C-alpha cells in the first residue's frame, strides 16, 4: 500500500518536466538577446556554406504566417502560447510517468513560452538560424522553434511506438 501511494505521488510530479521547459527557455532567451546585441538586422553572417546567423523578426507564426496582419496576431499568438502551456501542464500532471510523451510536451511548452516572452517583450519573435541551399532559404528560426519541432517529432514517434506496441 505504501509503495502504491509513493508511486502515485511521484508519478504526478510536474517538477522534472517544468525543469526541461525551463532549460529550453534558459538556452533560448540568452541566445536571442546575444544575437540582437551583436548583429545588425537582416545582415547574414555565414558560418558554413549552408548556414548563416541572420537577425530577423517574425511578427507572425511559423514561417511568418500572418506576419503582415494588422497587429492582432501578436496577442492572438501570445494567448495561444499561454493556453498551450496551461493545457500542457495539465497533460504533464496526468501523464507524468510517460517519459517520452512528457519530454516532448515539455520541449514544446518551453519553446512556446520562449516565443511568448519575445512577443510580450518586443512585439515579435527573434529568429536567427538561417539554413539555405544556394539562394533558397528555409525560413529563419530560433532555439524555441527547434525545441517545438523536436517535441513534435517525439510526440509522433511516441504515438507510432504506442500504436505498434498495441498490436
C-alpha positions as CSV (number, residue, x, y, z in Angstrom):
1,X,0.0,0.0,0.0
2,X,2.8,2.5,0.9
3,X,4.6,1.6,-2.3
4,X,1.5,2.3,-4.4
5,X,1.0,5.6,-2.6
6,X,4.6,6.7,-3.2
7,X,4.3,5.8,-6.9
8,X,1.1,7.8,-7.3
9,X,2.7,10.8,-5.6
10,X,5.9,10.8,-7.6
11,X,4.1,10.0,-10.9
12,X,2.1,13.2,-10.7
13,X,5.1,15.5,-10.3
14,X,5.4,18.4,-12.7
15,X,8.9,19.3,-11.5
16,X,11.1,17.3,-13.9
17,X,9.0,18.4,-16.9
18,X,8.9,22.0,-15.9
19,X,12.7,21.7,-15.5
20,X,13.0,20.6,-19.1
21,X,10.8,23.5,-20.2
22,X,12.9,25.9,-18.1
23,X,16.1,24.6,-19.7
24,X,14.7,25.4,-23.1
25,X,13.9,28.9,-22.1
26,X,17.3,29.4,-20.4
27,X,19.0,28.5,-23.7
28,X,16.6,30.3,-25.9
29,X,16.3,33.7,-24.4
30,X,20.1,34.4,-23.9
31,X,20.8,33.4,-27.5
32,X,18.2,35.8,-28.8
33,X,19.5,38.6,-26.6
34,X,23.1,38.0,-27.7
35,X,22.1,37.9,-31.4
36,X,20.2,41.1,-31.0
37,X,23.1,42.9,-29.4
38,X,25.8,41.6,-31.8
39,X,24.2,41.5,-35.2
40,X,22.5,44.1,-37.4
41,X,19.1,43.3,-38.6
42,X,19.0,41.5,-41.9
43,X,22.7,41.1,-42.3
44,X,23.7,37.5,-42.8
45,X,26.9,36.1,-41.1
46,X,28.0,32.9,-42.9
47,X,29.2,30.1,-40.6
48,X,29.0,27.4,-43.2
49,X,28.2,27.1,-46.9
50,X,24.6,26.2,-45.9
51,X,24.2,28.2,-42.7
52,X,24.1,31.8,-41.6
53,X,23.3,33.7,-38.4
54,X,20.8,36.3,-39.5
55,X,18.8,38.5,-37.2
56,X,15.2,38.8,-38.3
57,X,11.9,39.5,-36.6
58,X,8.8,37.4,-37.0
59,X,5.5,39.1,-36.2
60,X,3.5,36.1,-37.3
61,X,3.6,32.4,-36.5
62,X,5.6,29.6,-38.1
63,X,7.1,30.5,-41.5
64,X,5.9,34.1,-40.9
65,X,2.3,33.1,-41.2
66,X,0.1,36.2,-40.7
67,X,3.2,38.4,-40.2
68,X,1.7,41.2,-42.3
69,X,-1.6,41.2,-40.3
70,X,-2.6,44.4,-38.6
71,X,-1.1,43.6,-35.2
72,X,-3.8,41.5,-33.7
73,X,-1.7,38.4,-34.3
74,X,0.7,39.4,-31.6
75,X,-1.9,39.0,-28.9
76,X,-3.6,36.0,-30.6
77,X,-0.3,34.0,-30.7
78,X,0.6,35.2,-27.2
79,X,-2.7,33.9,-25.9
80,X,-2.4,30.7,-27.9
81,X,1.1,30.1,-26.4
82,X,-0.2,30.7,-22.8
83,X,-3.2,28.4,-23.4
84,X,-0.9,25.7,-24.8
85,X,1.3,26.0,-21.7
86,X,-1.7,25.6,-19.4
87,X,-3.0,22.6,-21.3
88,X,0.4,21.0,-21.5
89,X,0.8,21.4,-17.7
90,X,-2.5,19.6,-17.2
91,X,-1.3,16.8,-19.6
92,X,2.1,16.6,-17.8
93,X,0.4,16.2,-14.5
94,X,-1.9,13.4,-15.8
95,X,0.7,11.5,-17.7
96,X,3.9,12.3,-15.8
97,X,5.0,8.7,-15.8
98,X,5.2,8.6,-19.7
99,X,8.7,9.8,-20.2
100,X,8.9,10.3,-23.9
101,X,5.4,11.9,-24.1
102,X,6.2,14.3,-21.3
103,X,9.7,15.1,-22.6
104,X,8.0,16.0,-25.9
105,X,5.4,18.2,-24.2
106,X,8.0,19.9,-22.0
107,X,10.1,20.8,-25.1
108,X,7.0,22.2,-26.8
109,X,6.0,24.1,-23.7
110,X,9.5,25.6,-23.2
111,X,9.6,26.7,-26.9
112,X,6.1,28.2,-26.7
113,X,6.9,30.1,-23.6
114,X,10.2,31.3,-25.1
115,X,8.4,32.8,-28.1
116,X,5.6,34.2,-25.8
117,X,8.3,36.1,-23.9
118,X,9.5,37.6,-27.2
119,X,6.1,38.6,-28.2
120,X,5.4,40.3,-24.8
121,X,8.8,42.0,-24.6
122,X,9.4,43.0,-28.2
123,X,6.1,42.6,-30.1
124,X,7.7,39.9,-32.4
125,X,9.8,36.7,-32.2
126,X,13.5,37.0,-32.7
127,X,14.8,34.5,-35.3
128,X,18.4,34.0,-36.3
129,X,19.1,30.5,-37.6
130,X,19.2,30.6,-41.4
131,X,19.8,27.4,-43.3
132,X,20.0,27.6,-47.1
133,X,20.9,25.9,-50.3
134,X,22.3,28.4,-52.8
135,X,19.6,31.2,-53.0
136,X,16.9,29.1,-51.4
137,X,16.5,29.8,-47.7
138,X,14.5,27.9,-45.2
139,X,12.6,30.5,-43.0
140,X,14.8,31.7,-40.2
141,X,14.0,30.2,-36.8
142,X,15.4,30.1,-33.2
143,X,16.1,27.6,-30.4
144,X,12.5,27.8,-29.1
145,X,11.3,26.8,-32.6
146,X,13.8,24.0,-32.6
147,X,12.5,22.7,-29.3
148,X,8.9,22.8,-30.5
149,X,9.9,20.8,-33.6
150,X,11.9,18.2,-31.7
151,X,9.0,17.9,-29.3
152,X,6.5,17.4,-32.1
153,X,8.7,14.8,-33.7
154,X,9.0,13.0,-30.3
155,X,5.2,13.0,-30.0
156,X,4.8,11.4,-33.4
157,X,7.5,8.8,-32.6
158,X,5.9,8.1,-29.2
159,X,2.5,7.6,-30.8
160,X,3.8,5.4,-33.5
161,X,5.6,3.3,-30.9
162,X,2.5,3.1,-28.8
163,X,0.3,2.0,-31.8
164,X,2.9,-0.6,-32.8
165,X,3.0,-1.9,-29.2
166,X,-0.7,-2.3,-29.0
167,X,-0.8,-4.7,-32.0
